[in-house]
């Protein structure tokens, strides 16, 4: 089955509050010898955005890199490459969400004079493209910018994409509905 369909089906179960039964202890024991996730997800670190719940996934199914604003630096890119190259995930998702605080701070030009500024600097290209007036449009553009950065900054990922071994998509999660949608 298509990995993207697995995510959408899991999201539908989440929305309907009908998760698959999970025996977490058994699954933990099953995965002691290794993991075989079917997707690598770059997600915002917002505590309300929990990919395992949003996609009704079990232990070992999702390889997740979390950082505020779902931005990517060299360490995150290395983690993505690990998921794709070593764990052989055929799908990479950049998962943003509505009402993102990091994007809102960047739109409001809040400079903290500390490491949070790095995150804001990574979001600024999205602001340059669509402006800061509509945070939700900027959130969508930030997802696209992160996708573009990932695809342009990694030889490993470029090769996998060009050989049809990796699909890369952007998605946005809605707190209001619980639904995830593709960001084109």
VMD Tcl script that builds the backbone (N, CA, C; Angstrom):
set m [mol new atoms 552]
animate dup $m
set s [atomselect $m all]
$s set {name element resname resid chain x y z} {
  {N N UNK 1 A 0.844 -1.193 0.000}
  {CA C UNK 1 A 0.000 0.000 0.000}
  {C C UNK 1 A 0.884 1.250 0.000}
  {N N UNK 2 A 0.414 2.272 -0.596}
  {CA C UNK 2 A 1.101 3.550 -0.689}
  {C C UNK 2 A 1.276 4.170 0.704}
  {N N UNK 3 A 2.497 4.602 1.008}
  {CA C UNK 3 A 2.811 5.164 2.330}
  {C C UNK 3 A 2.001 6.424 2.627}
  {N N UNK 4 A 1.782 7.248 1.618}
  {CA C UNK 4 A 0.992 8.462 1.820}
  {C C UNK 4 A -0.449 8.097 2.175}
  {N N UNK 5 A -0.979 7.075 1.526}
  {CA C UNK 5 A -2.330 6.613 1.873}
  {C C UNK 5 A -2.401 6.105 3.301}
  {N N UNK 6 A -1.336 5.428 3.764}
  {CA C UNK 6 A -1.306 4.969 5.160}
  {C C UNK 6 A -1.436 6.152 6.119}
  {N N UNK 7 A -0.751 7.262 5.786}
  {CA C UNK 7 A -0.844 8.453 6.637}
  {C C UNK 7 A -2.259 9.023 6.626}
  {N N UNK 8 A -2.850 9.147 5.443}
  {CA C UNK 8 A -4.201 9.708 5.355}
  {C C UNK 8 A -5.228 8.808 6.035}
  {N N UNK 9 A -5.084 7.500 5.901}
  {CA C UNK 9 A -6.005 6.577 6.576}
  {C C UNK 9 A -5.858 6.682 8.095}
  {N N UNK 10 A -4.621 6.771 8.580}
  {CA C UNK 10 A -4.395 6.947 10.009}
  {C C UNK 10 A -4.960 8.261 10.503}
  {N N UNK 11 A -4.816 9.307 9.693}
  {CA C UNK 11 A -5.353 10.614 10.069}
  {C C UNK 11 A -6.871 10.575 10.146}
  {N N UNK 12 A -7.479 9.846 9.237}
  {CA C UNK 12 A -8.939 9.719 9.272}
  {C C UNK 12 A -9.387 9.002 10.543}
  {N N UNK 13 A -8.680 7.957 10.939}
  {CA C UNK 13 A -9.021 7.265 12.200}
  {C C UNK 13 A -8.869 8.226 13.382}
  {N N UNK 14 A -7.808 9.043 13.356}
  {CA C UNK 14 A -7.570 10.029 14.414}
  {C C UNK 14 A -8.733 11.021 14.491}
  {N N UNK 15 A -9.138 11.538 13.340}
  {CA C UNK 15 A -10.239 12.506 13.285}
  {C C UNK 15 A -11.515 11.894 13.854}
  {N N UNK 16 A -11.772 10.642 13.505}
  {CA C UNK 16 A -12.984 9.952 13.949}
  {C C UNK 16 A -12.850 9.387 15.368}
  {N N UNK 17 A -11.670 9.548 15.970}
  {CA C UNK 17 A -11.390 9.013 17.308}
  {C C UNK 17 A -11.607 7.500 17.355}
  {N N UNK 18 A -11.126 6.825 16.281}
  {CA C UNK 18 A -11.236 5.374 16.192}
  {C C UNK 18 A -9.858 4.777 15.882}
  {N N UNK 19 A -8.906 4.944 16.815}
  {CA C UNK 19 A -7.559 4.428 16.538}
  {C C UNK 19 A -7.536 2.900 16.500}
  {N N UNK 20 A -6.548 2.387 15.755}
  {CA C UNK 20 A -6.324 0.943 15.744}
  {C C UNK 20 A -5.911 0.521 17.150}
  {N N UNK 21 A -6.309 -0.666 17.571}
  {CA C UNK 21 A -5.827 -1.155 18.874}
  {C C UNK 21 A -4.302 -1.338 18.820}
  {N N UNK 22 A -3.644 -0.981 19.897}
  {CA C UNK 22 A -2.186 -1.092 19.953}
  {C C UNK 22 A -1.783 -1.788 21.244}
  {N N UNK 23 A -0.936 -2.768 21.103}
  {CA C UNK 23 A -0.322 -3.400 22.255}
  {C C UNK 23 A 1.097 -2.825 22.321}
  {N N UNK 24 A 1.253 -1.736 23.050}
  {CA C UNK 24 A 2.529 -1.012 23.056}
  {C C UNK 24 A 3.658 -1.858 23.624}
  {N N UNK 25 A 3.381 -2.654 24.617}
  {CA C UNK 25 A 4.429 -3.500 25.180}
  {C C UNK 25 A 4.903 -4.510 24.150}
  {N N UNK 26 A 3.972 -5.164 23.474}
  {CA C UNK 26 A 4.352 -6.147 22.451}
  {C C UNK 26 A 5.120 -5.477 21.322}
  {N N UNK 27 A 4.657 -4.303 20.904}
  {CA C UNK 27 A 5.330 -3.594 19.801}
  {C C UNK 27 A 6.731 -3.144 20.227}
  {N N UNK 28 A 6.871 -2.693 21.475}
  {CA C UNK 28 A 8.186 -2.302 21.974}
  {C C UNK 28 A 9.135 -3.486 21.898}
  {N N UNK 29 A 8.670 -4.644 22.319}
  {CA C UNK 29 A 9.507 -5.846 22.293}
  {C C UNK 29 A 9.816 -6.261 20.851}
  {N N UNK 30 A 8.821 -6.167 19.953}
  {CA C UNK 30 A 9.023 -6.501 18.536}
  {C C UNK 30 A 10.112 -5.649 17.899}
  {N N UNK 31 A 10.216 -4.408 18.322}
  {CA C UNK 31 A 11.147 -3.478 17.672}
  {C C UNK 31 A 12.501 -3.377 18.361}
  {N N UNK 32 A 12.743 -4.200 19.373}
  {CA C UNK 32 A 14.040 -4.163 20.055}
  {C C UNK 32 A 15.182 -4.396 19.072}
  {N N UNK 33 A 14.988 -5.303 18.143}
  {CA C UNK 33 A 16.071 -5.651 17.210}
  {C C UNK 33 A 16.250 -4.633 16.096}
  {N N UNK 34 A 15.324 -3.685 15.937}
  {CA C UNK 34 A 15.491 -2.658 14.909}
  {C C UNK 34 A 14.174 -2.006 14.536}
  {N N UNK 35 A 14.315 -0.922 13.811}
  {CA C UNK 35 A 13.145 -0.173 13.380}
  {C C UNK 35 A 13.020 -0.226 11.862}
  {N N UNK 36 A 11.783 -0.175 11.375}
  {CA C UNK 36 A 11.509 -0.162 9.945}
  {C C UNK 36 A 10.384 0.841 9.666}
  {N N UNK 37 A 10.643 2.112 9.915}
  {CA C UNK 37 A 9.595 3.104 9.663}
  {C C UNK 37 A 9.294 3.200 8.165}
  {N N UNK 38 A 8.077 3.598 7.836}
  {CA C UNK 38 A 7.703 3.738 6.430}
  {C C UNK 38 A 7.752 5.183 5.954}
  {N N UNK 39 A 8.053 6.112 6.881}
  {CA C UNK 39 A 8.092 7.530 6.519}
  {C C UNK 39 A 9.054 8.263 7.455}
  {N N UNK 40 A 9.723 9.264 6.900}
  {CA C UNK 40 A 10.485 10.224 7.693}
  {C C UNK 40 A 9.656 11.501 7.725}
  {N N UNK 41 A 9.455 12.049 8.916}
  {CA C UNK 41 A 8.638 13.253 9.063}
  {C C UNK 41 A 9.455 14.342 9.755}
  {N N UNK 42 A 9.489 15.514 9.131}
  {CA C UNK 42 A 10.041 16.707 9.761}
  {C C UNK 42 A 8.838 17.475 10.291}
  {N N UNK 43 A 8.742 17.580 11.605}
  {CA C UNK 43 A 7.570 18.169 12.231}
  {C C UNK 43 A 7.973 19.305 13.156}
  {N N UNK 44 A 7.046 20.212 13.358}
  {CA C UNK 44 A 7.244 21.244 14.366}
  {C C UNK 44 A 7.270 20.578 15.736}
  {N N UNK 45 A 7.981 21.179 16.658}
  {CA C UNK 45 A 8.078 20.615 18.004}
  {C C UNK 45 A 6.915 21.041 18.907}
  {N N UNK 46 A 5.930 21.744 18.360}
  {CA C UNK 46 A 4.745 22.140 19.118}
  {C C UNK 46 A 4.162 20.917 19.828}
  {N N UNK 47 A 3.903 21.046 21.109}
  {CA C UNK 47 A 3.446 19.900 21.919}
  {C C UNK 47 A 2.069 19.392 21.507}
  {N N UNK 48 A 1.347 20.180 20.730}
  {CA C UNK 48 A 0.014 19.760 20.262}
  {C C UNK 48 A 0.069 19.006 18.942}
  {N N UNK 49 A 1.255 18.960 18.341}
  {CA C UNK 49 A 1.444 18.287 17.057}
  {C C UNK 49 A 2.208 16.992 17.328}
  {N N UNK 50 A 1.477 15.902 17.437}
  {CA C UNK 50 A 2.062 14.611 17.787}
  {C C UNK 50 A 1.820 13.657 16.610}
  {N N UNK 51 A 2.805 13.517 15.721}
  {CA C UNK 51 A 2.598 12.712 14.516}
  {C C UNK 51 A 2.096 11.293 14.788}
  {N N UNK 52 A 2.572 10.662 15.854}
  {CA C UNK 52 A 2.109 9.305 16.156}
  {C C UNK 52 A 0.598 9.270 16.381}
  {N N UNK 53 A 0.056 10.294 16.993}
  {CA C UNK 53 A -1.391 10.364 17.199}
  {C C UNK 53 A -2.095 10.801 15.915}
  {N N UNK 54 A -1.603 11.886 15.319}
  {CA C UNK 54 A -2.233 12.464 14.131}
  {C C UNK 54 A -2.381 11.431 13.019}
  {N N UNK 55 A -1.406 10.519 12.899}
  {CA C UNK 55 A -1.443 9.503 11.844}
  {C C UNK 55 A -1.754 8.112 12.395}
  {N N UNK 56 A -2.192 8.039 13.638}
  {CA C UNK 56 A -2.540 6.777 14.293}
  {C C UNK 56 A -1.474 5.711 14.022}
  {N N UNK 57 A -0.243 6.046 14.333}
  {CA C UNK 57 A 0.885 5.155 14.072}
  {C C UNK 57 A 1.350 4.467 15.348}
  {N N UNK 58 A 2.049 3.384 15.168}
  {CA C UNK 58 A 2.546 2.600 16.282}
  {C C UNK 58 A 4.055 2.816 16.428}
  {N N UNK 59 A 4.622 2.272 17.480}
  {CA C UNK 59 A 6.065 2.328 17.711}
  {C C UNK 59 A 6.794 1.767 16.495}
  {N N UNK 60 A 7.800 2.492 16.027}
  {CA C UNK 60 A 8.635 2.010 14.932}
  {C C UNK 60 A 8.131 2.311 13.537}
  {N N UNK 61 A 6.981 2.985 13.401}
  {CA C UNK 61 A 6.421 3.244 12.068}
  {C C UNK 61 A 6.821 4.597 11.485}
  {N N UNK 62 A 7.093 5.567 12.351}
  {CA C UNK 62 A 7.435 6.918 11.897}
  {C C UNK 62 A 8.826 7.287 12.408}
  {N N UNK 63 A 9.651 7.853 11.533}
  {CA C UNK 63 A 10.951 8.389 11.941}
  {C C UNK 63 A 10.793 9.897 11.944}
  {N N UNK 64 A 10.838 10.515 13.124}
  {CA C UNK 64 A 10.441 11.911 13.262}
  {C C UNK 64 A 11.603 12.789 13.697}
  {N N UNK 65 A 11.737 13.917 13.002}
  {CA C UNK 65 A 12.684 14.968 13.360}
  {C C UNK 65 A 11.818 16.168 13.740}
  {N N UNK 66 A 11.954 16.657 14.980}
  {CA C UNK 66 A 11.100 17.755 15.436}
  {C C UNK 66 A 11.934 18.982 15.790}
  {N N UNK 67 A 11.496 20.111 15.276}
  {CA C UNK 67 A 12.124 21.387 15.599}
  {C C UNK 67 A 11.082 22.489 15.397}
  {N N UNK 68 A 11.122 23.503 16.233}
  {CA C UNK 68 A 10.157 24.597 16.130}
  {C C UNK 68 A 10.147 25.159 14.709}
  {N N UNK 69 A 8.962 25.370 14.187}
  {CA C UNK 69 A 8.818 25.931 12.850}
  {C C UNK 69 A 9.123 24.947 11.738}
  {N N UNK 70 A 9.301 23.679 12.065}
  {CA C UNK 70 A 9.679 22.635 11.105}
  {C C UNK 70 A 10.735 23.129 10.116}
  {N N UNK 71 A 11.767 23.776 10.671}
  {CA C UNK 71 A 12.896 24.234 9.859}
  {C C UNK 71 A 14.001 23.182 9.926}
  {N N UNK 72 A 14.930 23.268 8.991}
  {CA C UNK 72 A 15.974 22.250 8.900}
  {C C UNK 72 A 17.346 22.912 8.870}
  {N N UNK 73 A 18.233 22.411 9.723}
  {CA C UNK 73 A 19.645 22.805 9.694}
  {C C UNK 73 A 20.457 21.558 9.336}
  {N N UNK 74 A 21.775 21.633 9.468}
  {CA C UNK 74 A 22.631 20.507 9.099}
  {C C UNK 74 A 22.361 19.261 9.941}
  {N N UNK 75 A 22.120 19.446 11.223}
  {CA C UNK 75 A 21.831 18.280 12.082}
  {C C UNK 75 A 20.514 17.628 11.688}
  {N N UNK 76 A 19.500 18.429 11.471}
  {CA C UNK 76 A 18.207 17.871 11.052}
  {C C UNK 76 A 18.335 17.207 9.683}
  {N N UNK 77 A 19.092 17.835 8.779}
  {CA C UNK 77 A 19.286 17.252 7.446}
  {C C UNK 77 A 19.998 15.908 7.550}
  {N N UNK 78 A 20.971 15.809 8.432}
  {CA C UNK 78 A 21.638 14.530 8.662}
  {C C UNK 78 A 20.678 13.478 9.192}
  {N N UNK 79 A 19.768 13.882 10.062}
  {CA C UNK 79 A 18.764 12.950 10.581}
  {C C UNK 79 A 17.815 12.501 9.476}
  {N N UNK 80 A 17.438 13.428 8.609}
  {CA C UNK 80 A 16.580 13.076 7.472}
  {C C UNK 80 A 17.305 12.070 6.580}
  {N N UNK 81 A 18.567 12.354 6.279}
  {CA C UNK 81 A 19.352 11.437 5.444}
  {C C UNK 81 A 19.449 10.061 6.106}
  {N N UNK 82 A 19.595 10.022 7.414}
  {CA C UNK 82 A 19.647 8.738 8.117}
  {C C UNK 82 A 18.343 7.962 7.897}
  {N N UNK 83 A 17.222 8.650 8.054}
  {CA C UNK 83 A 15.934 7.995 7.853}
  {C C UNK 83 A 15.768 7.460 6.446}
  {N N UNK 84 A 16.163 8.266 5.469}
  {CA C UNK 84 A 15.980 7.884 4.064}
  {C C UNK 84 A 17.017 6.861 3.620}
  {N N UNK 85 A 18.272 7.106 3.926}
  {CA C UNK 85 A 19.368 6.262 3.423}
  {C C UNK 85 A 19.542 4.971 4.219}
  {N N UNK 86 A 19.492 5.058 5.531}
  {CA C UNK 86 A 19.794 3.889 6.361}
  {C C UNK 86 A 18.555 3.111 6.805}
  {N N UNK 87 A 17.447 3.821 6.986}
  {CA C UNK 87 A 16.212 3.135 7.369}
  {C C UNK 87 A 15.309 2.874 6.159}
  {N N UNK 88 A 15.701 3.424 5.018}
  {CA C UNK 88 A 15.031 3.176 3.728}
  {C C UNK 88 A 13.575 3.635 3.704}
  {N N UNK 89 A 13.292 4.778 4.314}
  {CA C UNK 89 A 11.930 5.299 4.237}
  {C C UNK 89 A 11.711 5.870 2.837}
  {N N UNK 90 A 10.655 5.442 2.154}
  {CA C UNK 90 A 10.409 5.898 0.790}
  {C C UNK 90 A 9.612 7.203 0.705}
  {N N UNK 91 A 9.216 7.737 1.863}
  {CA C UNK 91 A 8.420 8.959 1.903}
  {C C UNK 91 A 9.017 9.915 2.925}
  {N N UNK 92 A 9.128 11.178 2.530}
  {CA C UNK 92 A 9.575 12.250 3.421}
  {C C UNK 92 A 8.478 13.295 3.466}
  {N N UNK 93 A 8.024 13.643 4.671}
  {CA C UNK 93 A 6.962 14.621 4.861}
  {C C UNK 93 A 7.488 15.769 5.708}
  {N N UNK 94 A 7.247 16.998 5.256}
  {CA C UNK 94 A 7.446 18.179 6.097}
  {C C UNK 94 A 6.055 18.540 6.601}
  {N N UNK 95 A 5.867 18.431 7.918}
  {CA C UNK 95 A 4.564 18.625 8.537}
  {C C UNK 95 A 4.537 19.931 9.321}
  {N N UNK 96 A 3.833 20.903 8.768}
  {CA C UNK 96 A 3.595 22.163 9.468}
  {C C UNK 96 A 2.209 22.126 10.098}
  {N N UNK 97 A 1.820 23.219 10.726}
  {CA C UNK 97 A 0.495 23.261 11.356}
  {C C UNK 97 A -0.004 24.680 11.441}
  {N N UNK 98 A -1.329 24.798 11.550}
  {CA C UNK 98 A -1.932 26.123 11.678}
  {C C UNK 98 A -1.496 26.772 12.995}
  {N N UNK 99 A -1.539 28.082 13.022}
  {CA C UNK 99 A -1.229 28.860 14.229}
  {C C UNK 99 A 0.165 28.582 14.786}
  {N N UNK 100 A 1.135 28.361 13.902}
  {CA C UNK 100 A 2.497 28.051 14.330}
  {C C UNK 100 A 3.123 29.267 15.025}
  {N N UNK 101 A 3.545 29.083 16.260}
  {CA C UNK 101 A 4.129 30.169 17.040}
  {C C UNK 101 A 5.453 30.659 16.488}
  {N N UNK 102 A 6.269 29.748 15.958}
  {CA C UNK 102 A 7.561 30.157 15.403}
  {C C UNK 102 A 7.364 31.029 14.165}
  {N N UNK 103 A 6.436 30.644 13.293}
  {CA C UNK 103 A 6.161 31.451 12.099}
  {C C UNK 103 A 5.523 32.771 12.500}
  {N N UNK 104 A 4.640 32.741 13.474}
  {CA C UNK 104 A 4.022 33.977 13.956}
  {C C UNK 104 A 5.091 34.928 14.503}
  {N N UNK 105 A 6.019 34.412 15.284}
  {CA C UNK 105 A 7.112 35.249 15.812}
  {C C UNK 105 A 7.943 35.826 14.682}
  {N N UNK 106 A 8.227 35.023 13.672}
  {CA C UNK 106 A 9.011 35.519 12.537}
  {C C UNK 106 A 8.234 36.601 11.781}
  {N N UNK 107 A 6.928 36.407 11.605}
  {CA C UNK 107 A 6.102 37.413 10.929}
  {C C UNK 107 A 6.053 38.713 11.716}
  {N N UNK 108 A 6.109 38.601 13.025}
  {CA C UNK 108 A 6.084 39.790 13.879}
  {C C UNK 108 A 7.475 40.350 14.130}
  {N N UNK 109 A 8.474 39.749 13.465}
  {CA C UNK 109 A 9.875 40.178 13.582}
  {C C UNK 109 A 10.341 40.246 15.028}
  {N N UNK 110 A 9.963 39.240 15.797}
  {CA C UNK 110 A 10.392 39.161 17.188}
  {C C UNK 110 A 11.797 38.558 17.216}
  {N N UNK 111 A 12.771 39.354 17.564}
  {CA C UNK 111 A 14.140 38.864 17.679}
  {C C UNK 111 A 14.452 38.687 19.156}
  {N N UNK 112 A 14.852 37.502 19.495}
  {CA C UNK 112 A 15.074 37.156 20.890}
  {C C UNK 112 A 16.511 37.422 21.349}
  {N N UNK 113 A 17.404 37.644 20.403}
  {CA C UNK 113 A 18.831 37.809 20.704}
  {C C UNK 113 A 19.397 36.564 21.376}
  {N N UNK 114 A 18.926 35.417 20.912}
  {CA C UNK 114 A 19.459 34.146 21.375}
  {C C UNK 114 A 19.259 33.110 20.276}
  {N N UNK 115 A 19.301 31.858 20.585}
  {CA C UNK 115 A 19.246 30.815 19.564}
  {C C UNK 115 A 17.914 30.715 18.838}
  {N N UNK 116 A 16.856 31.246 19.406}
  {CA C UNK 116 A 15.564 31.246 18.719}
  {C C UNK 116 A 15.662 32.053 17.422}
  {N N UNK 117 A 16.555 33.036 17.394}
  {CA C UNK 117 A 16.737 33.834 16.175}
  {C C UNK 117 A 17.143 32.971 14.984}
  {N N UNK 118 A 17.859 31.869 15.228}
  {CA C UNK 118 A 18.227 30.970 14.136}
  {C C UNK 118 A 16.970 30.437 13.459}
  {N N UNK 119 A 15.978 30.053 14.254}
  {CA C UNK 119 A 14.719 29.538 13.711}
  {C C UNK 119 A 14.010 30.630 12.925}
  {N N UNK 120 A 13.947 31.813 13.493}
  {CA C UNK 120 A 13.296 32.933 12.809}
  {C C UNK 120 A 13.995 33.228 11.480}
  {N N UNK 121 A 15.331 33.192 11.461}
  {CA C UNK 121 A 16.081 33.425 10.219}
  {C C UNK 121 A 15.750 32.384 9.157}
  {N N UNK 122 A 15.519 31.131 9.573}
  {CA C UNK 122 A 15.177 30.073 8.619}
  {C C UNK 122 A 13.765 30.264 8.055}
  {N N UNK 123 A 12.897 30.983 8.763}
  {CA C UNK 123 A 11.526 31.222 8.307}
  {C C UNK 123 A 11.442 32.460 7.413}
  {N N UNK 124 A 12.411 33.355 7.500}
  {CA C UNK 124 A 12.365 34.612 6.745}
  {C C UNK 124 A 12.212 34.446 5.231}
  {N N UNK 125 A 12.793 33.418 4.589}
  {CA C UNK 125 A 12.556 33.272 3.140}
  {C C UNK 125 A 11.074 33.112 2.797}
  {N N UNK 126 A 10.311 32.464 3.649}
  {CA C UNK 126 A 8.872 32.328 3.412}
  {C C UNK 126 A 8.196 33.689 3.501}
  {N N UNK 127 A 8.616 34.493 4.470}
  {CA C UNK 127 A 8.049 35.835 4.621}
  {C C UNK 127 A 8.378 36.685 3.404}
  {N N UNK 128 A 9.599 36.567 2.898}
  {CA C UNK 128 A 10.002 37.327 1.710}
  {C C UNK 128 A 9.139 36.979 0.498}
  {N N UNK 129 A 8.681 35.743 0.411}
  {CA C UNK 129 A 7.872 35.316 -0.740}
  {C C UNK 129 A 6.418 35.742 -0.636}
  {N N UNK 130 A 5.823 35.645 0.559}
  {CA C UNK 130 A 4.381 35.903 0.666}
  {C C UNK 130 A 4.018 37.044 1.608}
  {N N UNK 131 A 5.002 37.601 2.294}
  {CA C UNK 131 A 4.726 38.680 3.228}
  {C C UNK 131 A 4.369 38.152 4.604}
  {N N UNK 132 A 4.209 39.065 5.546}
  {CA C UNK 132 A 3.945 38.671 6.934}
  {C C UNK 132 A 2.522 38.982 7.374}
  {N N UNK 133 A 1.706 39.493 6.465}
  {CA C UNK 133 A 0.357 39.911 6.843}
  {C C UNK 133 A -0.550 38.725 7.180}
  {N N UNK 134 A -0.409 37.629 6.436}
  {CA C UNK 134 A -1.249 36.460 6.662}
  {C C UNK 134 A -0.375 35.301 7.136}
  {N N UNK 135 A -0.404 35.043 8.430}
  {CA C UNK 135 A 0.463 34.026 9.027}
  {C C UNK 135 A 0.197 32.652 8.414}
  {N N UNK 136 A -1.067 32.321 8.142}
  {CA C UNK 136 A -1.386 30.996 7.593}
  {C C UNK 136 A -0.763 30.797 6.207}
  {N N UNK 137 A -0.765 31.816 5.357}
  {CA C UNK 137 A -0.085 31.711 4.054}
  {C C UNK 137 A 1.417 31.545 4.256}
  {N N UNK 138 A 1.939 32.250 5.239}
  {CA C UNK 138 A 3.376 32.156 5.516}
  {C C UNK 138 A 3.728 30.772 6.048}
  {N N UNK 139 A 2.860 30.179 6.843}
  {CA C UNK 139 A 3.083 28.811 7.322}
  {C C UNK 139 A 3.170 27.851 6.135}
  {N N UNK 140 A 2.232 27.980 5.183}
  {CA C UNK 140 A 2.264 27.131 3.979}
  {C C UNK 140 A 3.557 27.344 3.199}
  {N N UNK 141 A 3.945 28.594 3.035}
  {CA C UNK 141 A 5.169 28.891 2.279}
  {C C UNK 141 A 6.404 28.393 3.018}
  {N N UNK 142 A 6.380 28.457 4.341}
  {CA C UNK 142 A 7.496 27.932 5.124}
  {C C UNK 142 A 7.659 26.425 4.899}
  {N N UNK 143 A 6.552 25.710 4.799}
  {CA C UNK 143 A 6.604 24.273 4.484}
  {C C UNK 143 A 7.278 24.086 3.129}
  {N N UNK 144 A 6.864 24.873 2.129}
  {CA C UNK 144 A 7.458 24.779 0.785}
  {C C UNK 144 A 8.949 25.128 0.809}
  {N N UNK 145 A 9.303 26.166 1.542}
  {CA C UNK 145 A 10.713 26.566 1.629}
  {C C UNK 145 A 11.555 25.466 2.270}
  {N N UNK 146 A 11.024 24.839 3.306}
  {CA C UNK 146 A 11.743 23.739 3.956}
  {C C UNK 146 A 11.911 22.577 2.984}
  {N N UNK 147 A 10.856 22.253 2.245}
  {CA C UNK 147 A 10.953 21.198 1.225}
  {C C UNK 147 A 12.033 21.522 0.199}
  {N N UNK 148 A 12.024 22.748 -0.291}
  {CA C UNK 148 A 13.022 23.163 -1.295}
  {C C UNK 148 A 14.433 23.093 -0.736}
  {N N UNK 149 A 14.606 23.538 0.500}
  {CA C UNK 149 A 15.926 23.485 1.120}
  {C C UNK 149 A 16.414 22.045 1.224}
  {N N UNK 150 A 15.555 21.179 1.734}
  {CA C UNK 150 A 15.924 19.770 1.908}
  {C C UNK 150 A 16.346 19.158 0.575}
  {N N UNK 151 A 15.548 19.400 -0.453}
  {CA C UNK 151 A 15.817 18.795 -1.756}
  {C C UNK 151 A 17.065 19.365 -2.419}
  {N N UNK 152 A 17.404 20.608 -2.090}
  {CA C UNK 152 A 18.573 21.231 -2.702}
  {C C UNK 152 A 19.866 21.053 -1.929}
  {N N UNK 153 A 19.756 20.729 -0.649}
  {CA C UNK 153 A 20.945 20.705 0.207}
  {C C UNK 153 A 21.548 19.319 0.404}
  {N N UNK 154 A 20.895 18.291 -0.109}
  {CA C UNK 154 A 21.367 16.935 0.157}
  {C C UNK 154 A 21.532 16.139 -1.130}
  {N N UNK 155 A 22.767 15.724 -1.405}
  {CA C UNK 155 A 23.023 14.869 -2.572}
  {C C UNK 155 A 22.310 13.533 -2.414}
  {N N UNK 156 A 22.306 13.006 -1.202}
  {CA C UNK 156 A 21.653 11.720 -0.934}
  {C C UNK 156 A 20.181 11.782 -1.321}
  {N N UNK 157 A 19.506 12.831 -0.878}
  {CA C UNK 157 A 18.074 12.941 -1.151}
  {C C UNK 157 A 17.806 13.228 -2.624}
  {N N UNK 158 A 18.623 14.078 -3.239}
  {CA C UNK 158 A 18.471 14.352 -4.683}
  {C C UNK 158 A 18.538 13.069 -5.483}
  {N N UNK 159 A 19.514 12.227 -5.152}
  {CA C UNK 159 A 19.688 10.963 -5.868}
  {C C UNK 159 A 18.477 10.051 -5.680}
  {N N UNK 160 A 18.009 9.934 -4.454}
  {CA C UNK 160 A 16.848 9.074 -4.171}
  {C C UNK 160 A 15.611 9.579 -4.923}
  {N N UNK 161 A 15.423 10.903 -4.940}
  {CA C UNK 161 A 14.281 11.491 -5.646}
  {C C UNK 161 A 14.396 11.226 -7.145}
  {N N UNK 162 A 15.578 11.473 -7.701}
  {CA C UNK 162 A 15.761 11.316 -9.151}
  {C C UNK 162 A 15.599 9.873 -9.612}
  {N N UNK 163 A 15.874 8.912 -8.730}
  {CA C UNK 163 A 15.706 7.493 -9.070}
  {C C UNK 163 A 14.331 6.949 -8.668}
  {N N UNK 164 A 13.451 7.835 -8.220}
  {CA C UNK 164 A 12.099 7.417 -7.861}
  {C C UNK 164 A 12.012 6.599 -6.581}
  {N N UNK 165 A 13.034 6.695 -5.746}
  {CA C UNK 165 A 13.046 5.925 -4.498}
  {C C UNK 165 A 12.578 6.740 -3.296}
  {N N UNK 166 A 12.297 8.021 -3.524}
  {CA C UNK 166 A 11.849 8.887 -2.439}
  {C C UNK 166 A 10.821 9.873 -2.972}
  {N N UNK 167 A 9.682 9.908 -2.281}
  {CA C UNK 167 A 8.656 10.906 -2.561}
  {C C UNK 167 A 8.726 11.925 -1.433}
  {N N UNK 168 A 8.648 13.206 -1.781}
  {CA C UNK 168 A 8.755 14.288 -0.806}
  {C C UNK 168 A 7.498 15.149 -0.906}
  {N N UNK 169 A 6.804 15.338 0.233}
  {CA C UNK 169 A 5.578 16.132 0.242}
  {C C UNK 169 A 5.529 17.029 1.471}
  {N N UNK 170 A 4.749 18.087 1.354}
  {CA C UNK 170 A 4.457 18.963 2.481}
  {C C UNK 170 A 3.031 18.736 2.933}
  {N N UNK 171 A 2.818 18.787 4.237}
  {CA C UNK 171 A 1.479 18.635 4.796}
  {C C UNK 171 A 1.276 19.669 5.892}
  {N N UNK 172 A 0.013 20.019 6.096}
  {CA C UNK 172 A -0.331 20.967 7.151}
  {C C UNK 172 A -1.439 20.371 8.013}
  {N N UNK 173 A -1.244 20.459 9.317}
  {CA C UNK 173 A -2.180 19.922 10.293}
  {C C UNK 173 A -3.056 21.046 10.835}
  {N N UNK 174 A -4.346 20.753 10.962}
  {CA C UNK 174 A -5.302 21.712 11.513}
  {C C UNK 174 A -5.686 21.308 12.925}
  {N N UNK 175 A -5.461 22.201 13.884}
  {CA C UNK 175 A -5.914 21.944 15.250}
  {C C UNK 175 A -7.444 21.863 15.286}
  {N N UNK 176 A -8.077 22.694 14.497}
  {CA C UNK 176 A -9.533 22.817 14.510}
  {C C UNK 176 A -10.217 21.523 14.093}
  {N N UNK 177 A -9.752 20.922 12.987}
  {CA C UNK 177 A -10.413 19.725 12.448}
  {C C UNK 177 A -9.663 18.431 12.755}
  {N N UNK 178 A -8.372 18.525 13.050}
  {CA C UNK 178 A -7.538 17.340 13.225}
  {C C UNK 178 A -7.022 16.788 11.909}
  {N N UNK 179 A -7.398 17.410 10.827}
  {CA C UNK 179 A -7.079 16.911 9.481}
  {C C UNK 179 A -5.715 17.413 9.022}
  {N N UNK 180 A -5.016 16.540 8.272}
  {CA C UNK 180 A -3.807 16.946 7.581}
  {C C UNK 180 A -4.123 17.011 6.093}
  {N N UNK 181 A -3.566 18.035 5.441}
  {CA C UNK 181 A -3.775 18.197 4.006}
  {C C UNK 181 A -2.434 18.454 3.333}
  {N N UNK 182 A -2.349 18.052 2.079}
  {CA C UNK 182 A -1.136 18.326 1.303}
  {C C UNK 182 A -0.999 19.818 1.066}
  {N N UNK 183 A 0.206 20.304 1.112}
  {CA C UNK 183 A 0.516 21.683 0.761}
  {C C UNK 183 A 1.202 21.627 -0.595}
  {N N UNK 184 A 0.546 22.170 -1.587}
  {CA C UNK 184 A 1.087 22.133 -2.961}
  {C C UNK 184 A 2.082 23.250 -3.154}
}
mol reanalyze $m
mol bondsrecalc $m
mol representation Tube
mol addrep $m
